[in-house]
């Protein structure tokens, strides 16, 4: 399961970003994962709590958006999602040549932090 190594890397990047921005507590990390990455979002979410234990991310939620594959046909310029229904060809002109526009993404979209003041911390004068 290569999801675990991706989750560990993601957790490290998110924790570093949170710490660089002086976040005391992270509530959620939102990511986009392309269909062609081969990653299974359910496994990513399942491994998240173990990967972030005892970090600034502990207790946070991993939110995953699956990005579908989108191709731009080299012949007619139409964009489409290749599938078994269209035989992985452009539905408009039936060409197999095209350029991948989306579907290989793996990126952090946002990190949501708890920005409430600690009630026990002294107020700034």
N, CA, C and O atoms as a GROMACS GRO file, in nm:
protein
  500
    1UNK      N    1   0.084  -0.118   0.000
    1UNK     CA    2   0.000   0.000   0.000
    1UNK      C    3   0.088   0.124   0.000
    1UNK      O    4   0.146   0.160   0.103
    2UNK      N    5   0.099   0.188  -0.112
    2UNK     CA    6   0.183   0.305  -0.121
    2UNK      C    7   0.115   0.429  -0.064
    2UNK      O    8   0.179   0.534  -0.053
    3UNK      N    9  -0.013   0.420  -0.028
    3UNK     CA   10  -0.082   0.533   0.032
    3UNK      C   11  -0.015   0.577   0.162
    3UNK      O   12  -0.009   0.697   0.190
    4UNK      N   13   0.036   0.482   0.241
    4UNK     CA   14   0.096   0.516   0.368
    4UNK      C   15   0.215   0.610   0.350
    4UNK      O   16   0.229   0.708   0.424
    5UNK      N   17   0.300   0.583   0.252
    5UNK     CA   18   0.415   0.671   0.231
    5UNK      C   19   0.370   0.809   0.184
    5UNK      O   20   0.431   0.909   0.220
    6UNK      N   21   0.265   0.815   0.105
    6UNK     CA   22   0.211   0.945   0.061
    6UNK      C   23   0.152   1.021   0.179
    6UNK      O   24   0.171   1.142   0.191
    7UNK      N   25   0.080   0.951   0.267
    7UNK     CA   26   0.021   1.015   0.384
    7UNK      C   27   0.130   1.068   0.476
    7UNK      O   28   0.118   1.178   0.529
    8UNK      N   29   0.236   0.990   0.495
    8UNK     CA   30   0.346   1.034   0.581
    8UNK      C   31   0.411   1.161   0.524
    8UNK      O   32   0.440   1.254   0.598
    9UNK      N   33   0.433   1.163   0.394
    9UNK     CA   34   0.492   1.279   0.329
    9UNK      C   35   0.399   1.400   0.339
    9UNK      O   36   0.443   1.511   0.368
   10UNK      N   37   0.272   1.378   0.315
   10UNK     CA   38   0.172   1.483   0.323
   10UNK      C   39   0.167   1.540   0.465
   10UNK      O   40   0.163   1.662   0.483
   11UNK      N   41   0.166   1.454   0.564
   11UNK     CA   42   0.161   1.498   0.704
   11UNK      C   43   0.284   1.582   0.737
   11UNK      O   44   0.273   1.684   0.806
   12UNK      N   45   0.399   1.541   0.690
   12UNK     CA   46   0.523   1.616   0.717
   12UNK      C   47   0.516   1.755   0.654
   12UNK      O   48   0.552   1.855   0.718
   13UNK      N   49   0.471   1.762   0.528
   13UNK     CA   50   0.459   1.892   0.460
   13UNK      C   51   0.359   1.982   0.530
   13UNK      O   52   0.385   2.101   0.550
   14UNK      N   53   0.244   1.928   0.567
   14UNK     CA   54   0.141   2.008   0.633
   14UNK      C   55   0.186   2.054   0.771
   14UNK      O   56   0.160   2.168   0.809
   15UNK      N   57   0.253   1.968   0.846
   15UNK     CA   58   0.303   2.005   0.978
   15UNK      C   59   0.409   2.116   0.966
   15UNK      O   60   0.409   2.211   1.044
   16UNK      N   61   0.498   2.103   0.868
   16UNK     CA   62   0.599   2.207   0.847
   16UNK      C   63   0.534   2.341   0.813
   16UNK      O   64   0.574   2.444   0.866
   17UNK      N   65   0.434   2.338   0.725
   17UNK     CA   66   0.364   2.462   0.687
   17UNK      C   67   0.293   2.523   0.807
   17UNK      O   68   0.296   2.644   0.827
   18UNK      N   69   0.230   2.439   0.888
   18UNK     CA   70   0.159   2.488   1.006
   18UNK      C   71   0.257   2.550   1.105
   18UNK      O   72   0.230   2.657   1.160
   19UNK      N   73   0.368   2.485   1.128
   19UNK     CA   74   0.467   2.536   1.223
   19UNK      C   75   0.532   2.664   1.172
   19UNK      O   76   0.556   2.756   1.250
   20UNK      N   77   0.560   2.672   1.042
   20UNK     CA   78   0.617   2.795   0.985
   20UNK      C   79   0.523   2.913   0.999
   20UNK      O   80   0.567   3.028   1.008
   21UNK      N   81   0.393   2.885   1.002
   21UNK     CA   82   0.294   2.990   1.016
   21UNK      C   83   0.244   3.005   1.161
   21UNK      O   84   0.144   3.071   1.186
   22UNK      N   85   0.316   2.943   1.254
   22UNK     CA   86   0.289   2.954   1.397
   22UNK      C   87   0.149   2.909   1.436
   22UNK      O   88   0.088   2.965   1.526
   23UNK      N   89   0.099   2.808   1.369
   23UNK     CA   90  -0.032   2.751   1.402
   23UNK      C   91  -0.017   2.656   1.519
   23UNK      O   92   0.067   2.566   1.518
   24UNK      N   93  -0.097   2.676   1.620
   24UNK     CA   94  -0.091   2.590   1.737
   24UNK      C   95  -0.168   2.461   1.716
   24UNK      O   96  -0.134   2.357   1.772
   25UNK      N   97  -0.274   2.467   1.635
   25UNK     CA   98  -0.362   2.352   1.615
   25UNK      C   99  -0.420   2.355   1.474
   25UNK      O  100  -0.471   2.457   1.429
   26UNK      N  101  -0.412   2.241   1.406
   26UNK     CA  102  -0.468   2.230   1.272
   26UNK      C  103  -0.599   2.152   1.281
   26UNK      O  104  -0.605   2.046   1.344
   27UNK      N  105  -0.703   2.206   1.218
   27UNK     CA  106  -0.834   2.138   1.219
   27UNK      C  107  -0.850   2.044   1.101
   27UNK      O  108  -0.907   1.936   1.115
   28UNK      N  109  -0.800   2.086   0.982
   28UNK     CA  110  -0.819   2.005   0.862
   28UNK      C  111  -0.712   2.035   0.759
   28UNK      O  112  -0.658   2.146   0.752
   29UNK      N  113  -0.683   1.934   0.680
   29UNK     CA  114  -0.595   1.949   0.564
   29UNK      C  115  -0.674   1.900   0.444
   29UNK      O  116  -0.723   1.786   0.442
   30UNK      N  117  -0.687   1.987   0.343
   30UNK     CA  118  -0.762   1.952   0.222
   30UNK      C  119  -0.664   1.927   0.109
   30UNK      O  120  -0.574   2.008   0.084
   31UNK      N  121  -0.681   1.814   0.040
   31UNK     CA  122  -0.592   1.779  -0.070
   31UNK      C  123  -0.672   1.741  -0.194
   31UNK      O  124  -0.787   1.700  -0.186
   32UNK      N  125  -0.607   1.756  -0.308
   32UNK     CA  126  -0.662   1.708  -0.435
   32UNK      C  127  -0.578   1.591  -0.481
   32UNK      O  128  -0.455   1.598  -0.483
   33UNK      N  129  -0.645   1.482  -0.518
   33UNK     CA  130  -0.577   1.362  -0.565
   33UNK      C  131  -0.635   1.324  -0.700
   33UNK      O  132  -0.755   1.301  -0.714
   34UNK      N  133  -0.548   1.318  -0.801
   34UNK     CA  134  -0.591   1.282  -0.935
   34UNK      C  135  -0.622   1.134  -0.948
   34UNK      O  136  -0.560   1.049  -0.883
   35UNK      N  137  -0.718   1.106  -1.032
   35UNK     CA  138  -0.760   0.968  -1.059
   35UNK      C  139  -0.644   0.879  -1.105
   35UNK      O  140  -0.640   0.760  -1.073
   36UNK      N  141  -0.551   0.937  -1.180
   36UNK     CA  142  -0.441   0.858  -1.235
   36UNK      C  143  -0.326   0.834  -1.139
   36UNK      O  144  -0.229   0.767  -1.175
   37UNK      N  145  -0.333   0.887  -1.017
   37UNK     CA  146  -0.224   0.865  -0.921
   37UNK      C  147  -0.223   0.721  -0.871
   37UNK      O  148  -0.119   0.671  -0.828
   38UNK      N  149  -0.338   0.656  -0.878
   38UNK     CA  150  -0.346   0.521  -0.825
   38UNK      C  151  -0.369   0.518  -0.674
   38UNK      O  152  -0.378   0.411  -0.614
   39UNK      N  153  -0.380   0.636  -0.613
   39UNK     CA  154  -0.403   0.643  -0.469
   39UNK      C  155  -0.551   0.623  -0.440
   39UNK      O  156  -0.638   0.670  -0.514
   40UNK      N  157  -0.580   0.554  -0.332
   40UNK     CA  158  -0.718   0.528  -0.290
   40UNK      C  159  -0.750   0.625  -0.176
   40UNK      O  160  -0.696   0.610  -0.066
   41UNK      N  161  -0.836   0.723  -0.202
   41UNK     CA  162  -0.866   0.823  -0.099
   41UNK      C  163  -0.908   0.764   0.036
   41UNK      O  164  -0.870   0.818   0.140
   42UNK      N  165  -0.986   0.656   0.036
   42UNK     CA  166  -1.031   0.596   0.161
   42UNK      C  167  -0.914   0.549   0.246
   42UNK      O  168  -0.916   0.562   0.368
   43UNK      N  169  -0.810   0.495   0.182
   43UNK     CA  170  -0.692   0.451   0.256
   43UNK      C  171  -0.614   0.571   0.310
   43UNK      O  172  -0.561   0.566   0.421
   44UNK      N  173  -0.608   0.677   0.232
   44UNK     CA  174  -0.538   0.798   0.276
   44UNK      C  175  -0.604   0.850   0.405
   44UNK      O  176  -0.536   0.882   0.502
   45UNK      N  177  -0.735   0.857   0.404
   45UNK     CA  178  -0.810   0.906   0.521
   45UNK      C  179  -0.791   0.810   0.638
   45UNK      O  180  -0.774   0.854   0.752
   46UNK      N  181  -0.793   0.681   0.611
   46UNK     CA  182  -0.778   0.580   0.716
   46UNK      C  183  -0.643   0.591   0.787
   46UNK      O  184  -0.636   0.577   0.909
   47UNK      N  185  -0.536   0.617   0.712
   47UNK     CA  186  -0.401   0.623   0.770
   47UNK      C  187  -0.369   0.758   0.834
   47UNK      O  188  -0.272   0.769   0.909
   48UNK      N  189  -0.449   0.859   0.805
   48UNK     CA  190  -0.419   0.995   0.848
   48UNK      C  191  -0.397   1.007   0.999
   48UNK      O  192  -0.296   1.062   1.042
   49UNK      N  193  -0.490   0.956   1.080
   49UNK     CA  194  -0.480   0.975   1.226
   49UNK      C  195  -0.352   0.915   1.284
   49UNK      O  196  -0.295   0.970   1.377
   50UNK      N  197  -0.308   0.803   1.229
   50UNK     CA  198  -0.183   0.743   1.277
   50UNK      C  199  -0.062   0.825   1.234
   50UNK      O  200   0.034   0.838   1.309
   51UNK      N  201  -0.068   0.880   1.114
   51UNK     CA  202   0.046   0.956   1.060
   51UNK      C  203   0.066   1.088   1.132
   51UNK      O  204   0.178   1.138   1.139
   52UNK      N  205  -0.042   1.145   1.187
   52UNK     CA  206  -0.032   1.278   1.248
   52UNK      C  207  -0.030   1.275   1.400
   52UNK      O  208  -0.029   1.380   1.464
   53UNK      N  209  -0.028   1.157   1.457
   53UNK     CA  210  -0.029   1.144   1.603
   53UNK      C  211   0.091   1.217   1.664
   53UNK      O  212   0.204   1.206   1.616
   54UNK      N  213   0.064   1.290   1.771
   54UNK     CA  214   0.165   1.365   1.846
   54UNK      C  215   0.232   1.476   1.764
   54UNK      O  216   0.348   1.509   1.787
   55UNK      N  217   0.158   1.531   1.669
   55UNK     CA  218   0.207   1.645   1.592
   55UNK      C  219   0.104   1.757   1.604
   55UNK      O  220  -0.001   1.739   1.666
   56UNK      N  221   0.133   1.872   1.546
   56UNK     CA  222   0.039   1.984   1.544
   56UNK      C  223  -0.089   1.947   1.468
   56UNK      O  224  -0.190   2.015   1.479
   57UNK      N  225  -0.083   1.838   1.390
   57UNK     CA  226  -0.196   1.792   1.312
   57UNK      C  227  -0.284   1.690   1.386
   57UNK      O  228  -0.389   1.650   1.336
   58UNK      N  229  -0.242   1.649   1.504
   58UNK     CA  230  -0.314   1.547   1.580
   58UNK      C  231  -0.459   1.592   1.600
   58UNK      O  232  -0.484   1.702   1.649
   59UNK      N  233  -0.553   1.506   1.562
   59UNK     CA  234  -0.695   1.536   1.574
   59UNK      C  235  -0.754   1.605   1.452
   59UNK      O  236  -0.874   1.632   1.448
   60UNK      N  237  -0.670   1.634   1.354
   60UNK     CA  238  -0.720   1.702   1.234
   60UNK      C  239  -0.786   1.602   1.140
   60UNK      O  240  -0.770   1.481   1.152
   61UNK      N  241  -0.861   1.658   1.046
   61UNK     CA  242  -0.932   1.578   0.946
   61UNK      C  243  -0.860   1.592   0.811
   61UNK      O  244  -0.817   1.702   0.775
   62UNK      N  245  -0.849   1.483   0.738
   62UNK     CA  246  -0.798   1.488   0.602
   62UNK      C  247  -0.918   1.489   0.509
   62UNK      O  248  -0.999   1.396   0.510
   63UNK      N  249  -0.928   1.594   0.429
   63UNK     CA  250  -1.038   1.608   0.332
   63UNK      C  251  -0.981   1.589   0.192
   63UNK      O  252  -0.888   1.658   0.152
   64UNK      N  253  -1.037   1.494   0.120
   64UNK     CA  254  -0.985   1.457  -0.012
   64UNK      C  255  -1.085   1.490  -0.121
   64UNK      O  256  -1.203   1.455  -0.112
   65UNK      N  257  -1.036   1.557  -0.225
   65UNK     CA  258  -1.114   1.580  -0.345
   65UNK      C  259  -1.050   1.499  -0.457
   65UNK      O  260  -0.933   1.518  -0.488
   66UNK      N  261  -1.127   1.408  -0.516
   66UNK     CA  262  -1.077   1.327  -0.626
   66UNK      C  263  -1.091   1.407  -0.756
   66UNK      O  264  -1.200   1.454  -0.789
   67UNK      N  265  -0.980   1.420  -0.828
   67UNK     CA  266  -0.980   1.497  -0.953
   67UNK      C  267  -0.989   1.398  -1.069
   67UNK      O  268  -0.899   1.317  -1.088
   68UNK      N  269  -1.098   1.405  -1.146
   68UNK     CA  270  -1.114   1.312  -1.259
   68UNK      C  271  -1.016   1.342  -1.372
   68UNK      O  272  -0.968   1.455  -1.386
   69UNK      N  273  -0.987   1.240  -1.450
   69UNK     CA  274  -0.901   1.256  -1.567
   69UNK      C  275  -0.976   1.340  -1.670
   69UNK      O  276  -1.094   1.317  -1.698
   70UNK      N  277  -0.905   1.436  -1.727
   70UNK     CA  278  -0.961   1.517  -1.835
   70UNK      C  279  -0.855   1.527  -1.945
   70UNK      O  280  -0.740   1.561  -1.920
   71UNK      N  281  -0.897   1.497  -2.067
   71UNK     CA  282  -0.809   1.496  -2.184
   71UNK      C  283  -0.858   1.602  -2.283
   71UNK      O  284  -0.979   1.622  -2.301
   72UNK      N  285  -0.762   1.668  -2.348
   72UNK     CA  286  -0.797   1.756  -2.460
   72UNK      C  287  -0.754   1.685  -2.588
   72UNK      O  288  -0.636   1.654  -2.605
   73UNK      N  289  -0.849   1.658  -2.675
   73UNK     CA  290  -0.824   1.586  -2.800
   73UNK      C  291  -0.728   1.665  -2.888
   73UNK      O  292  -0.746   1.785  -2.909
   74UNK      N  293  -0.626   1.597  -2.939
   74UNK     CA  294  -0.526   1.661  -3.026
   74UNK      C  295  -0.583   1.695  -3.163
   74UNK      O  296  -0.531   1.783  -3.232
   75UNK      N  297  -0.689   1.626  -3.202
   75UNK     CA  298  -0.745   1.648  -3.336
   75UNK      C  299  -0.854   1.757  -3.336
   75UNK      O  300  -0.846   1.851  -3.415
   76UNK      N  301  -0.953   1.743  -3.249
   76UNK     CA  302  -1.066   1.837  -3.255
   76UNK      C  303  -1.065   1.941  -3.142
   76UNK      O  304  -1.138   2.039  -3.149
   77UNK      N  305  -0.984   1.921  -3.040
   77UNK     CA  306  -0.975   2.016  -2.930
   77UNK      C  307  -1.080   2.000  -2.822
   77UNK      O  308  -1.080   2.074  -2.724
   78UNK      N  309  -1.169   1.904  -2.838
   78UNK     CA  310  -1.272   1.878  -2.739
   78UNK      C  311  -1.207   1.824  -2.611
   78UNK      O  312  -1.102   1.759  -2.619
   79UNK      N  313  -1.266   1.849  -2.496
   79UNK     CA  314  -1.218   1.789  -2.371
   79UNK      C  315  -1.316   1.681  -2.328
   79UNK      O  316  -1.437   1.692  -2.346
   80UNK      N  317  -1.260   1.576  -2.270
   80UNK     CA  318  -1.344   1.462  -2.231
   80UNK      C  319  -1.278   1.380  -2.122
   80UNK      O  320  -1.158   1.393  -2.096
   81UNK      N  321  -1.358   1.296  -2.059
   81UNK     CA  322  -1.311   1.200  -1.959
   81UNK      C  323  -1.304   1.064  -2.028
   81UNK      O  324  -1.406   1.009  -2.068
   82UNK      N  325  -1.183   1.009  -2.042
   82UNK     CA  326  -1.174   0.877  -2.106
   82UNK      C  327  -1.235   0.769  -2.017
   82UNK      O  328  -1.213   0.765  -1.896
   83UNK      N  329  -1.311   0.682  -2.080
   83UNK     CA  330  -1.376   0.574  -2.004
   83UNK      C  331  -1.404   0.457  -2.097
   83UNK      O  332  -1.389   0.467  -2.219
   84UNK      N  333  -1.445   0.347  -2.039
   84UNK     CA  334  -1.480   0.228  -2.119
   84UNK      C  335  -1.597   0.258  -2.211
   84UNK      O  336  -1.606   0.204  -2.322
   85UNK      N  337  -1.688   0.344  -2.165
   85UNK     CA  338  -1.805   0.378  -2.246
   85UNK      C  339  -1.766   0.444  -2.380
   85UNK      O  340  -1.829   0.418  -2.482
   86UNK      N  341  -1.663   0.526  -2.378
   86UNK     CA  342  -1.620   0.590  -2.504
   86UNK      C  343  -1.494   0.523  -2.560
   86UNK      O  344  -1.425   0.579  -2.646
   87UNK      N  345  -1.466   0.402  -2.510
   87UNK     CA  346  -1.351   0.322  -2.554
   87UNK      C  347  -1.219   0.399  -2.540
   87UNK      O  348  -1.124   0.376  -2.614
   88UNK      N  349  -1.216   0.490  -2.441
   88UNK     CA  350  -1.099   0.572  -2.411
   88UNK      C  351  -1.058   0.661  -2.529
   88UNK      O  352  -0.943   0.704  -2.537
   89UNK      N  353  -1.151   0.686  -2.619
   89UNK     CA  354  -1.130   0.771  -2.736
   89UNK      C  355  -1.210   0.899  -2.720
   89UNK      O  356  -1.301   0.906  -2.639
   90UNK      N  357  -1.174   0.999  -2.798
   90UNK     CA  358  -1.250   1.124  -2.800
   90UNK      C  359  -1.392   1.091  -2.849
   90UNK      O  360  -1.407   1.036  -2.958
   91UNK      N  361  -1.492   1.123  -2.772
   91UNK     CA  362  -1.629   1.091  -2.813
   91UNK      C  363  -1.674   1.168  -2.938
   91UNK      O  364  -1.766   1.126  -3.008
   92UNK      N  365  -1.610   1.279  -2.964
   92UNK     CA  366  -1.650   1.362  -3.078
   92UNK      C  367  -1.591   1.312  -3.210
   92UNK      O  368  -1.664   1.297  -3.308
   93UNK      N  369  -1.458   1.286  -3.212
   93UNK     CA  370  -1.395   1.250  -3.339
   93UNK      C  371  -1.331   1.111  -3.338
   93UNK      O  372  -1.275   1.066  -3.439
   94UNK      N  373  -1.339   1.041  -3.222
   94UNK     CA  374  -1.291   0.903  -3.208
   94UNK      C  375  -1.139   0.891  -3.220
   94UNK      O  376  -1.090   0.783  -3.254
   95UNK      N  377  -1.064   0.998  -3.193
   95UNK     CA  378  -0.919   0.996  -3.196
   95UNK      C  379  -0.866   0.951  -3.060
   95UNK      O  380  -0.925   0.981  -2.956
   96UNK      N  381  -0.754   0.879  -3.062
   96UNK     CA  382  -0.692   0.833  -2.938
   96UNK      C  383  -0.584   0.929  -2.888
   96UNK      O  384  -0.535   0.912  -2.776
   97UNK      N  385  -0.548   1.026  -2.967
   97UNK     CA  386  -0.441   1.119  -2.927
   97UNK      C  387  -0.499   1.238  -2.851
   97UNK      O  388  -0.600   1.295  -2.890
   98UNK      N  389  -0.433   1.272  -2.745
   98UNK     CA  390  -0.479   1.385  -2.667
   98UNK      C  391  -0.376   1.425  -2.563
   98UNK      O  392  -0.275   1.357  -2.544
   99UNK      N  393  -0.403   1.535  -2.496
   99UNK     CA  394  -0.313   1.586  -2.393
   99UNK      C  395  -0.386   1.580  -2.258
   99UNK      O  396  -0.500   1.624  -2.246
  100UNK      N  397  -0.318   1.526  -2.160
  100UNK     CA  398  -0.374   1.515  -2.026
  100UNK      C  399  -0.380   1.655  -1.963
  100UNK      O  400  -0.278   1.723  -1.952
  101UNK      N  401  -0.499   1.697  -1.922
  101UNK     CA  402  -0.516   1.826  -1.856
  101UNK      C  403  -0.523   1.812  -1.704
  101UNK      O  404  -0.467   1.893  -1.631
  102UNK      N  405  -0.592   1.709  -1.658
  102UNK     CA  406  -0.611   1.684  -1.515
  102UNK      C  407  -0.613   1.534  -1.489
  102UNK      O  408  -0.645   1.454  -1.577
  103UNK      N  409  -0.578   1.499  -1.364
  103UNK     CA  410  -0.588   1.360  -1.324
  103UNK      C  411  -0.463   1.304  -1.259
  103UNK      O  412  -0.464   1.192  -1.208
  104UNK      N  413  -0.353   1.382  -1.259
  104UNK     CA  414  -0.230   1.336  -1.194
  104UNK      C  415  -0.195   1.420  -1.072
  104UNK      O  416  -0.087   1.405  -1.015
  105UNK      N  417  -0.285   1.509  -1.032
  105UNK     CA  418  -0.258   1.598  -0.921
  105UNK      C  419  -0.242   1.523  -0.789
  105UNK      O  420  -0.306   1.420  -0.766
  106UNK      N  421  -0.158   1.576  -0.706
  106UNK     CA  422  -0.149   1.536  -0.566
  106UNK      C  423  -0.094   1.658  -0.495
  106UNK      O  424   0.027   1.681  -0.491
  107UNK      N  425  -0.186   1.737  -0.438
  107UNK     CA  426  -0.140   1.862  -0.377
  107UNK      C  427  -0.227   1.903  -0.260
  107UNK      O  428  -0.344   1.867  -0.251
  108UNK      N  429  -0.165   1.981  -0.173
  108UNK     CA  430  -0.238   2.038  -0.061
  108UNK      C  431  -0.312   2.161  -0.114
  108UNK      O  432  -0.251   2.251  -0.172
  109UNK      N  433  -0.442   2.164  -0.093
  109UNK     CA  434  -0.524   2.278  -0.133
  109UNK      C  435  -0.530   2.382  -0.022
  109UNK      O  436  -0.518   2.502  -0.047
  110UNK      N  437  -0.548   2.335   0.101
  110UNK     CA  438  -0.556   2.429   0.213
  110UNK      C  439  -0.530   2.356   0.344
  110UNK      O  440  -0.544   2.235   0.356
  111UNK      N  441  -0.493   2.437   0.442
  111UNK     CA  442  -0.474   2.389   0.578
  111UNK      C  443  -0.559   2.482   0.666
  111UNK      O  444  -0.536   2.602   0.670
  112UNK      N  445  -0.655   2.425   0.736
  112UNK     CA  446  -0.743   2.503   0.822
  112UNK      C  447  -0.691   2.494   0.965
  112UNK      O  448  -0.675   2.385   1.020
  113UNK      N  449  -0.664   2.610   1.024
  113UNK     CA  450  -0.610   2.613   1.160
  113UNK      C  451  -0.712   2.671   1.256
  113UNK      O  452  -0.802   2.746   1.218
  114UNK      N  453  -0.694   2.635   1.382
  114UNK     CA  454  -0.775   2.692   1.489
  114UNK      C  455  -0.702   2.818   1.533
  114UNK      O  456  -0.595   2.810   1.593
  115UNK      N  457  -0.760   2.934   1.503
  115UNK     CA  458  -0.691   3.059   1.534
  115UNK      C  459  -0.744   3.127   1.660
  115UNK      O  460  -0.715   3.244   1.685
  116UNK      N  461  -0.821   3.052   1.738
  116UNK     CA  462  -0.869   3.109   1.863
  116UNK      C  463  -0.755   3.122   1.961
  116UNK      O  464  -0.665   3.038   1.967
  117UNK      N  465  -0.760   3.229   2.038
  117UNK     CA  466  -0.659   3.253   2.140
  117UNK      C  467  -0.671   3.148   2.250
  117UNK      O  468  -0.781   3.102   2.282
  118UNK      N  469  -0.559   3.110   2.305
  118UNK     CA  470  -0.557   3.021   2.420
  118UNK      C  471  -0.606   3.102   2.541
  118UNK      O  472  -0.545   3.204   2.574
  119UNK      N  473  -0.715   3.059   2.607
  119UNK     CA  474  -0.770   3.137   2.718
  119UNK      C  475  -0.672   3.153   2.833
  119UNK      O  476  -0.687   3.246   2.913
  120UNK      N  477  -0.573   3.067   2.844
  120UNK     CA  478  -0.476   3.077   2.952
  120UNK      C  479  -0.352   3.157   2.912
  120UNK      O  480  -0.265   3.181   2.996
  121UNK      N  481  -0.341   3.197   2.787
  121UNK     CA  482  -0.223   3.272   2.746
  121UNK      C  483  -0.245   3.421   2.779
  121UNK      O  484  -0.357   3.471   2.772
  122UNK      N  485  -0.137   3.490   2.817
  122UNK     CA  486  -0.152   3.633   2.851
  122UNK      C  487  -0.189   3.713   2.728
  122UNK      O  488  -0.145   3.684   2.616
  123UNK      N  489  -0.271   3.817   2.749
  123UNK     CA  490  -0.312   3.904   2.641
  123UNK      C  491  -0.199   3.998   2.606
  123UNK      O  492  -0.117   4.033   2.692
  124UNK      N  493  -0.195   4.041   2.479
  124UNK     CA  494  -0.096   4.140   2.438
  124UNK      C  495  -0.136   4.275   2.492
  124UNK      O  496  -0.254   4.311   2.487
  125UNK      N  497  -0.041   4.352   2.544
  125UNK     CA  498  -0.077   4.485   2.597
  125UNK      C  499  -0.111   4.581   2.487
  125UNK      O  500  -0.143   4.697   2.514
   0.00000   0.00000   0.00000
